[in-house]
Amino acid sequence: MDTLKDLWKFMKSRKKFWLIPIIVILLLIGTLLVFGGGSAIAPFIYTMF
């Protein structure tokens, strides 16, 4: 949680709020790959990338 707090402080102090959508998309892609890696839909997920 400290990493997220530090990231938020950085974005708030430097006015870098445009980073929020990028971070959210990266987190969504990461969770999709982690949870979809062992399932039957894994071949379809990997073809997207």
C-alpha distance matrix in Angstrom:
0.0 3.8 5.4 5.2 6.3 8.7 9.9 10.7 12.4 14.3 15.5 16.5 18.3 20.0 20.8 19.5 18.9 20.8 17.9 16.2 18.9 18.7 15.0 15.6 18.7 17.3 14.7 17.7 19.9 17.6 17.3 21.0 21.9 20.0 21.4 24.7 25.4 27.0 28.8 32.2 31.0 29.5 32.6 32.4 28.7 29.6 32.6 30.5 29.0
3.8 0.0 3.8 5.4 5.0 6.1 8.5 9.8 10.4 12.2 14.2 15.1 16.3 18.1 19.5 18.5 18.5 20.7 17.8 16.8 19.9 19.5 16.0 17.3 20.4 18.7 16.7 20.1 22.0 19.7 20.0 23.7 24.3 22.5 24.3 27.5 27.9 29.8 31.7 35.1 33.8 32.1 35.0 34.8 31.1 31.6 34.6 32.5 30.6
5.4 3.8 0.0 3.8 5.4 5.1 6.1 8.6 9.9 10.5 12.3 14.1 15.3 16.4 17.8 16.2 16.4 18.1 14.9 14.3 17.2 16.3 12.9 14.7 17.5 15.6 14.0 17.6 19.2 17.0 17.8 21.4 21.7 20.4 22.6 25.4 25.7 27.9 29.9 33.2 31.6 29.7 32.4 32.2 28.4 28.7 31.5 29.4 27.4
5.2 5.4 3.8 0.0 3.8 5.4 5.0 6.1 8.6 9.8 10.5 12.1 14.1 15.3 15.9 14.3 13.8 15.8 12.8 11.5 14.5 14.3 10.8 12.1 15.3 14.1 12.3 15.6 17.8 16.1 16.6 20.1 21.1 20.0 21.7 24.5 25.4 27.6 29.2 32.3 30.5 29.0 31.7 31.1 27.3 28.1 30.7 28.3 26.6
6.3 5.0 5.4 3.8 0.0 3.8 5.4 5.1 6.2 8.6 9.9 10.4 12.1 14.1 15.0 14.3 14.1 16.7 14.4 13.2 16.6 16.8 13.7 15.0 18.5 17.6 15.9 19.1 21.4 19.9 20.3 23.7 24.8 23.7 25.3 28.2 29.1 31.3 32.8 35.9 34.2 32.7 35.5 34.8 31.0 31.8 34.4 31.8 30.2
8.7 6.1 5.1 5.4 3.8 0.0 3.8 5.4 5.1 6.1 8.7 9.8 10.5 12.1 13.8 13.0 13.8 16.2 13.7 13.5 17.1 16.6 13.8 16.0 19.0 17.7 16.8 20.2 22.0 20.5 21.6 24.9 25.6 24.7 26.7 29.4 30.0 32.4 34.2 37.2 35.4 33.6 36.1 35.5 31.7 32.1 34.6 32.1 30.1
9.9 8.5 6.1 5.0 5.4 3.8 0.0 3.8 5.5 5.1 6.2 8.5 10.0 10.6 11.7 10.1 10.7 12.7 9.9 9.9 13.4 12.9 10.3 12.7 15.6 14.5 14.0 17.4 19.1 18.0 19.3 22.4 23.2 22.8 24.9 27.2 27.9 30.6 32.2 35.0 32.9 31.2 33.5 32.7 28.9 29.3 31.6 28.9 26.9
10.7 9.8 8.6 6.1 5.1 5.4 3.8 0.0 3.8 5.4 5.2 6.0 8.5 10.0 10.2 9.4 9.1 11.9 10.1 9.2 13.0 13.5 11.2 12.8 16.2 15.9 15.2 18.1 20.4 19.7 20.6 23.5 24.8 24.5 26.1 28.5 29.7 32.3 33.5 36.3 34.0 32.7 35.1 34.0 30.3 31.0 33.2 30.3 28.7
12.4 10.4 9.9 8.6 6.2 5.1 5.5 3.8 0.0 3.8 5.5 5.1 6.0 8.4 9.7 10.0 10.7 13.9 12.5 12.4 16.2 16.6 14.6 16.5 19.7 19.3 18.7 21.8 23.9 23.1 24.1 27.1 28.3 27.8 29.6 32.1 33.0 35.6 37.0 39.9 37.7 36.2 38.5 37.5 33.8 34.4 36.5 33.6 31.8
14.3 12.2 10.5 9.8 8.6 6.1 5.1 5.4 3.8 0.0 3.8 5.5 5.3 6.0 8.1 7.7 9.6 12.2 10.5 11.6 15.2 15.0 13.4 16.0 18.8 18.1 18.2 21.4 23.0 22.4 23.9 26.7 27.6 27.5 29.6 31.8 32.5 35.4 36.8 39.6 37.2 35.5 37.5 36.6 32.8 33.1 35.0 32.2 30.1
15.5 14.2 12.3 10.5 9.9 8.7 6.2 5.2 5.5 3.8 0.0 3.8 5.6 5.4 5.5 4.6 5.8 8.7 7.6 8.5 12.2 12.5 11.5 13.8 16.5 16.5 16.9 19.7 21.4 21.4 22.9 25.3 26.5 26.9 28.7 30.6 31.7 34.7 35.8 38.3 35.7 34.2 36.2 34.9 31.2 31.7 33.4 30.3 28.5
16.5 15.1 14.1 12.1 10.4 9.8 8.5 6.0 5.1 5.5 3.8 0.0 3.8 5.6 5.2 6.7 7.2 10.8 10.7 10.8 14.5 15.5 14.5 16.3 19.3 19.6 19.7 22.2 24.4 24.3 25.5 28.0 29.5 29.6 31.3 33.3 34.6 37.4 38.4 41.0 38.4 37.1 39.2 37.8 34.2 34.9 36.6 33.4 31.9
18.3 16.3 15.3 14.1 12.1 10.5 10.0 8.5 6.0 5.3 5.6 3.8 0.0 3.8 5.7 7.9 9.8 13.0 12.9 13.9 17.5 18.0 17.1 19.3 22.1 22.1 22.4 25.2 27.1 26.8 28.3 30.9 32.0 32.2 34.1 36.1 37.1 40.0 41.2 43.8 41.3 39.8 41.8 40.5 36.9 37.3 39.0 35.9 34.0
20.0 18.1 16.4 15.3 14.1 12.1 10.6 10.0 8.4 6.0 5.4 5.6 3.8 0.0 3.8 5.5 8.5 10.9 11.0 12.9 16.2 16.2 16.0 18.6 20.9 20.9 21.8 24.5 26.0 26.0 27.9 30.2 31.1 31.7 33.7 35.5 36.4 39.5 40.7 43.1 40.4 38.8 40.5 39.1 35.5 35.7 37.2 34.0 32.1
20.8 19.5 17.8 15.9 15.0 13.8 11.7 10.2 9.7 8.1 5.5 5.2 5.7 3.8 0.0 3.8 5.7 8.3 9.6 11.1 14.0 14.8 15.1 17.1 19.4 20.0 21.0 23.3 24.9 25.5 27.1 29.2 30.5 31.3 33.0 34.6 35.9 39.0 39.8 42.0 39.2 37.9 39.5 37.9 34.4 34.9 36.1 32.8 31.2
19.5 18.5 16.2 14.3 14.3 13.0 10.1 9.4 10.0 7.7 4.6 6.7 7.9 5.5 3.8 0.0 3.8 5.4 6.0 8.2 10.9 11.2 11.7 14.1 16.0 16.5 17.8 20.1 21.5 22.1 24.0 25.9 27.1 28.0 29.9 31.3 32.5 35.7 36.6 38.7 35.8 34.4 35.9 34.3 30.8 31.2 32.4 29.1 27.4
18.9 18.5 16.4 13.8 14.1 13.8 10.7 9.1 10.7 9.6 5.8 7.2 9.8 8.5 5.7 3.8 0.0 3.8 5.2 5.7 8.4 9.9 10.4 11.9 14.1 15.3 16.2 18.0 19.9 20.8 22.3 24.0 25.7 26.7 28.2 29.5 31.1 34.2 34.8 36.8 33.9 32.8 34.5 32.6 29.2 30.0 31.2 27.8 26.5
20.8 20.7 18.1 15.8 16.7 16.2 12.7 11.9 13.9 12.2 8.7 10.8 13.0 10.9 8.3 5.4 3.8 0.0 3.8 5.5 6.6 7.6 9.4 11.0 12.2 13.6 15.3 16.8 18.1 19.6 21.3 22.6 24.1 25.6 27.2 28.1 29.6 32.9 33.4 35.1 32.0 30.9 32.2 30.2 26.9 27.6 28.5 25.0 23.7
17.9 17.8 14.9 12.8 14.4 13.7 9.9 10.1 12.5 10.5 7.6 10.7 12.9 11.0 9.6 6.0 5.2 3.8 0.0 3.8 5.7 5.3 6.2 8.7 10.2 10.7 12.4 14.4 15.6 16.5 18.5 20.1 21.3 22.6 24.4 25.5 26.8 30.1 30.8 32.8 29.9 28.5 30.0 28.3 24.9 25.3 26.6 23.3 21.7
16.2 16.8 14.3 11.5 13.2 13.5 9.9 9.2 12.4 11.6 8.5 10.8 13.9 12.9 11.1 8.2 5.7 5.5 3.8 0.0 3.8 5.5 5.2 6.2 8.7 10.0 10.6 12.3 14.4 15.3 16.6 18.3 20.1 21.1 22.5 23.8 25.5 28.6 29.1 31.2 28.3 27.2 29.1 27.3 23.8 24.8 26.2 22.9 21.7
18.9 19.9 17.2 14.5 16.6 17.1 13.4 13.0 16.2 15.2 12.2 14.5 17.5 16.2 14.0 10.9 8.4 6.6 5.7 3.8 0.0 3.8 5.5 5.1 6.1 8.6 9.9 10.5 12.3 14.1 15.4 16.4 18.4 19.9 21.1 21.9 23.8 27.0 27.1 28.9 25.7 24.9 26.5 24.4 21.1 22.2 23.3 19.8 19.0
18.7 19.5 16.3 14.3 16.8 16.6 12.9 13.5 16.6 15.0 12.5 15.5 18.0 16.2 14.8 11.2 9.9 7.6 5.3 5.5 3.8 0.0 3.8 5.5 5.3 6.2 8.6 10.0 10.7 12.2 14.4 15.4 16.6 18.4 20.1 20.8 22.1 25.5 26.1 27.9 24.8 23.4 24.8 23.1 19.6 20.2 21.4 18.0 16.6
15.0 16.0 12.9 10.8 13.7 13.8 10.3 11.2 14.6 13.4 11.5 14.5 17.1 16.0 15.1 11.7 10.4 9.4 6.2 5.2 5.5 3.8 0.0 3.8 5.5 5.1 6.2 8.6 10.0 10.5 12.3 14.2 15.4 16.4 18.3 19.6 20.8 24.0 24.8 27.1 24.3 22.8 24.7 23.4 19.7 20.4 22.2 19.1 17.6
15.6 17.3 14.7 12.1 15.0 16.0 12.7 12.8 16.5 16.0 13.8 16.3 19.3 18.6 17.1 14.1 11.9 11.0 8.7 6.2 5.1 5.5 3.8 0.0 3.8 5.5 5.1 6.2 8.7 9.8 10.7 12.2 14.3 15.3 16.4 17.7 19.6 22.6 22.9 25.1 22.3 21.3 23.4 21.7 18.2 19.5 21.3 18.1 17.3
18.7 20.4 17.5 15.3 18.5 19.0 15.6 16.2 19.7 18.8 16.5 19.3 22.1 20.9 19.4 16.0 14.1 12.2 10.2 8.7 6.1 5.3 5.5 3.8 0.0 3.8 5.4 5.1 6.2 8.5 10.0 10.5 12.3 14.2 15.4 16.0 17.7 21.0 21.2 22.9 19.9 18.8 20.5 18.6 15.2 16.4 17.8 14.5 13.7
17.3 18.7 15.6 14.1 17.6 17.7 14.5 15.9 19.3 18.1 16.5 19.6 22.1 20.9 20.0 16.5 15.3 13.6 10.7 10.0 8.6 6.2 5.1 5.5 3.8 0.0 3.8 5.5 5.2 6.1 8.7 9.8 10.6 12.2 14.3 15.0 16.1 19.5 20.3 22.4 19.6 17.9 19.7 18.5 14.8 15.3 17.2 14.4 12.8
14.7 16.7 14.0 12.3 15.9 16.8 14.0 15.2 18.7 18.2 16.9 19.7 22.4 21.8 21.0 17.8 16.2 15.3 12.4 10.6 9.9 8.6 6.2 5.1 5.4 3.8 0.0 3.8 5.5 5.0 6.2 8.5 9.9 10.5 12.1 13.7 15.1 18.0 18.9 21.4 19.0 17.6 20.0 18.9 15.2 16.3 18.7 16.1 15.0
17.7 20.1 17.6 15.6 19.1 20.2 17.4 18.1 21.8 21.4 19.7 22.2 25.2 24.5 23.3 20.1 18.0 16.8 14.4 12.3 10.5 10.0 8.6 6.2 5.1 5.5 3.8 0.0 3.8 5.4 5.2 6.1 8.6 9.9 10.6 11.6 13.7 16.6 16.8 18.9 16.2 15.3 17.7 16.2 12.7 14.4 16.6 13.8 13.5
19.9 22.0 19.2 17.8 21.4 22.0 19.1 20.4 23.9 23.0 21.4 24.4 27.1 26.0 24.9 21.5 19.9 18.1 15.6 14.4 12.3 10.7 10.0 8.7 6.2 5.2 5.5 3.8 0.0 3.8 5.5 5.0 6.2 8.6 10.1 10.2 11.6 15.0 15.4 17.3 14.5 12.9 14.9 13.6 9.9 11.0 13.3 10.7 9.9
17.6 19.7 17.0 16.1 19.9 20.5 18.0 19.7 23.1 22.4 21.4 24.3 26.8 26.0 25.5 22.1 20.8 19.6 16.5 15.3 14.1 12.2 10.5 9.8 8.5 6.1 5.0 5.4 3.8 0.0 3.8 5.4 5.2 6.2 8.6 9.7 10.4 13.6 14.9 17.4 15.2 13.2 15.6 15.2 11.5 12.0 15.0 13.2 11.8
17.3 20.0 17.8 16.6 20.3 21.6 19.3 20.6 24.1 23.9 22.9 25.5 28.3 27.9 27.1 24.0 22.3 21.3 18.5 16.6 15.4 14.4 12.3 10.7 10.0 8.7 6.2 5.2 5.5 3.8 0.0 3.8 5.4 5.0 6.0 8.0 9.6 12.1 13.0 15.8 13.9 12.6 15.7 15.1 11.6 13.2 16.2 14.6 14.1
21.0 23.7 21.4 20.1 23.7 24.9 22.4 23.5 27.1 26.7 25.3 28.0 30.9 30.2 29.2 25.9 24.0 22.6 20.1 18.3 16.4 15.4 14.2 12.2 10.5 9.8 8.5 6.1 5.0 5.4 3.8 0.0 3.8 5.6 5.5 5.5 7.9 10.7 10.8 13.0 10.6 9.5 12.4 11.5 8.1 10.2 12.9 11.4 11.6
21.9 24.3 21.7 21.1 24.8 25.6 23.2 24.8 28.3 27.6 26.5 29.5 32.0 31.1 30.5 27.1 25.7 24.1 21.3 20.1 18.4 16.6 15.4 14.3 12.3 10.6 9.9 8.6 6.2 5.2 5.4 3.8 0.0 3.8 5.7 5.2 5.5 9.0 10.1 12.4 10.4 8.0 10.8 10.9 7.4 8.1 11.6 10.8 10.2
20.0 22.5 20.4 20.0 23.7 24.7 22.8 24.5 27.8 27.5 26.9 29.6 32.2 31.7 31.3 28.0 26.7 25.6 22.6 21.1 19.9 18.4 16.4 15.3 14.2 12.2 10.5 9.9 8.6 6.2 5.0 5.6 3.8 0.0 3.8 5.6 5.4 7.9 9.8 13.0 12.0 9.8 13.1 13.8 10.7 11.4 15.0 14.6 13.8
21.4 24.3 22.6 21.7 25.3 26.7 24.9 26.1 29.6 29.6 28.7 31.3 34.1 33.7 33.0 29.9 28.2 27.2 24.4 22.5 21.1 20.1 18.3 16.4 15.4 14.3 12.1 10.6 10.1 8.6 6.0 5.5 5.7 3.8 0.0 3.8 5.6 6.7 7.5 10.8 10.1 9.1 12.8 13.1 10.6 12.3 15.6 15.2 15.4
24.7 27.5 25.4 24.5 28.2 29.4 27.2 28.5 32.1 31.8 30.6 33.3 36.1 35.5 34.6 31.3 29.5 28.1 25.5 23.8 21.9 20.8 19.6 17.7 16.0 15.0 13.7 11.6 10.2 9.7 8.0 5.5 5.2 5.6 3.8 0.0 3.8 5.6 5.3 7.8 6.5 5.4 9.1 9.4 7.2 9.3 12.3 12.4 13.1
25.4 27.9 25.7 25.4 29.1 30.0 27.9 29.7 33.0 32.5 31.7 34.6 37.1 36.4 35.9 32.5 31.1 29.6 26.8 25.5 23.8 22.1 20.8 19.6 17.7 16.1 15.1 13.7 11.6 10.4 9.6 7.9 5.5 5.4 5.6 3.8 0.0 3.8 5.7 8.3 8.0 5.2 8.5 10.2 8.2 8.7 12.2 13.1 13.0
27.0 29.8 27.9 27.6 31.3 32.4 30.6 32.3 35.6 35.4 34.7 37.4 40.0 39.5 39.0 35.7 34.2 32.9 30.1 28.6 27.0 25.5 24.0 22.6 21.0 19.5 18.0 16.6 15.0 13.6 12.1 10.7 9.0 7.9 6.7 5.6 3.8 0.0 3.8 7.0 8.3 6.7 9.9 12.0 11.0 11.7 14.9 16.2 16.4
28.8 31.7 29.9 29.2 32.8 34.2 32.2 33.5 37.0 36.8 35.8 38.4 41.2 40.7 39.8 36.6 34.8 33.4 30.8 29.1 27.1 26.1 24.8 22.9 21.2 20.3 18.9 16.8 15.4 14.9 13.0 10.8 10.1 9.8 7.5 5.3 5.7 3.8 0.0 3.8 5.4 5.6 8.9 10.3 10.0 11.7 14.3 15.4 16.6
32.2 35.1 33.2 32.3 35.9 37.2 35.0 36.3 39.9 39.6 38.3 41.0 43.8 43.1 42.0 38.7 36.8 35.1 32.8 31.2 28.9 27.9 27.1 25.1 22.9 22.4 21.4 18.9 17.3 17.4 15.8 13.0 12.4 13.0 10.8 7.8 8.3 7.0 3.8 0.0 3.8 5.5 7.4 8.6 9.8 11.5 13.3 14.9 16.7
31.0 33.8 31.6 30.5 34.2 35.4 32.9 34.0 37.7 37.2 35.7 38.4 41.3 40.4 39.2 35.8 33.9 32.0 29.9 28.3 25.7 24.8 24.3 22.3 19.9 19.6 19.0 16.2 14.5 15.2 13.9 10.6 10.4 12.0 10.1 6.5 8.0 8.3 5.4 3.8 0.0 3.8 5.6 5.4 6.4 8.9 10.3 11.4 13.6
29.5 32.1 29.7 29.0 32.7 33.6 31.2 32.7 36.2 35.5 34.2 37.1 39.8 38.8 37.9 34.4 32.8 30.9 28.5 27.2 24.9 23.4 22.8 21.3 18.8 17.9 17.6 15.3 12.9 13.2 12.6 9.5 8.0 9.8 9.1 5.4 5.2 6.7 5.6 5.5 3.8 0.0 3.8 5.4 5.1 6.2 8.7 10.2 11.4
32.6 35.0 32.4 31.7 35.5 36.1 33.5 35.1 38.5 37.5 36.2 39.2 41.8 40.5 39.5 35.9 34.5 32.2 30.0 29.1 26.5 24.8 24.7 23.4 20.5 19.7 20.0 17.7 14.9 15.6 15.7 12.4 10.8 13.1 12.8 9.1 8.5 9.9 8.9 7.4 5.6 3.8 0.0 3.8 5.5 5.3 6.3 9.0 10.5
32.4 34.8 32.2 31.1 34.8 35.5 32.7 34.0 37.5 36.6 34.9 37.8 40.5 39.1 37.9 34.3 32.6 30.2 28.3 27.3 24.4 23.1 23.4 21.7 18.6 18.5 18.9 16.2 13.6 15.2 15.1 11.5 10.9 13.8 13.1 9.4 10.2 12.0 10.3 8.6 5.4 5.4 3.8 0.0 3.8 5.5 5.3 6.8 9.4
28.7 31.1 28.4 27.3 31.0 31.7 28.9 30.3 33.8 32.8 31.2 34.2 36.9 35.5 34.4 30.8 29.2 26.9 24.9 23.8 21.1 19.6 19.7 18.2 15.2 14.8 15.2 12.7 9.9 11.5 11.6 8.1 7.4 10.7 10.6 7.2 8.2 11.0 10.0 9.8 6.4 5.1 5.5 3.8 0.0 3.8 5.5 5.5 7.3
29.6 31.6 28.7 28.1 31.8 32.1 29.3 31.0 34.4 33.1 31.7 34.9 37.3 35.7 34.9 31.2 30.0 27.6 25.3 24.8 22.2 20.2 20.4 19.5 16.4 15.3 16.3 14.4 11.0 12.0 13.2 10.2 8.1 11.4 12.3 9.3 8.7 11.7 11.7 11.5 8.9 6.2 5.3 5.5 3.8 0.0 3.8 5.3 5.4
32.6 34.6 31.5 30.7 34.4 34.6 31.6 33.2 36.5 35.0 33.4 36.6 39.0 37.2 36.1 32.4 31.2 28.5 26.6 26.2 23.3 21.4 22.2 21.3 17.8 17.2 18.7 16.6 13.3 15.0 16.2 12.9 11.6 15.0 15.6 12.3 12.2 14.9 14.3 13.3 10.3 8.7 6.3 5.3 5.5 3.8 0.0 3.8 5.4
30.5 32.5 29.4 28.3 31.8 32.1 28.9 30.3 33.6 32.2 30.3 33.4 35.9 34.0 32.8 29.1 27.8 25.0 23.3 22.9 19.8 18.0 19.1 18.1 14.5 14.4 16.1 13.8 10.7 13.2 14.6 11.4 10.8 14.6 15.2 12.4 13.1 16.2 15.4 14.9 11.4 10.2 9.0 6.8 5.5 5.3 3.8 0.0 3.8
29.0 30.6 27.4 26.6 30.2 30.1 26.9 28.7 31.8 30.1 28.5 31.9 34.0 32.1 31.2 27.4 26.5 23.7 21.7 21.7 19.0 16.6 17.6 17.3 13.7 12.8 15.0 13.5 9.9 11.8 14.1 11.6 10.2 13.8 15.4 13.1 13.0 16.4 16.6 16.7 13.6 11.4 10.5 9.4 7.3 5.4 5.4 3.8 0.0
